[in-house]
Amino acid sequence: MATCLLCQQTLRKRILFLDILLLRKEKEGVCADCKEKFLLISETHCPACFKEGEAKLCSDCLYWYKKGATVSHESLYHYNEQMANYISRYKFFGDYLLRMVFATELKEYFKDKEADVLVPIPISEKRMGERGFNQVTGLLTAAGLSFQEILQKEDTKKQSEKTRQERLTLHQPFSIVAKVDVPDKIILIDDIYTTGATIQLAKQLLMKNGAKTVTSFSLAR
């Protein structure tokens, strides 16, 4: 008997009339009740980074613009309690099955972006050894999306363990994988966008190595 990957309740085998009216579906092994707790970013968001509730440029983006950097980022979901719990189980507790939860949404989002090369933010060899997988490539693979692993990362302190100031302190942890050509048009992919420091560092490196356009996307903001 199939159960929800998030709450472990039994998934219904039949579609109720009420579900049809409410357009509620159980996809990727997640019940409709759990799926509805993930909040899509509303129309009121920072125009540069999609931060929820910001009608104008947010403080994070203003910080980067003052440094001469640009921000062109989009996200699907607001980082609420439900998303935090999901990321914790998937990323930190290594529940690899959870890569399937947003497969349909990610596939739909990227269907019209075939001209762009998707480049996942990497994790270090140490982190890969601890976790066994890169959570970003897991999401992309589950959605059936093609991507190129162009970047590699040295071992650093986990972003979740850093203070805001530590996140904004720029130290380049990335390098280009040997003998890999950097494409012209790239979308950097990450799971969470917090201050934007990780994306800025990766973007700077890619632009220095031949990329002409680098935008970014994260599942949550």
Helices and strands as residue ranges (DSSP letters): H 17-22, H 32-36, H 59-66, E 73-77, H 81-87, I 88-92, G 96-100, H 103-109, E 117-120, H 125-131, H 135-142, E 151-153, G 159-161, H 164-168, E 174-176, E 185-192, H 197-208, E 213-220
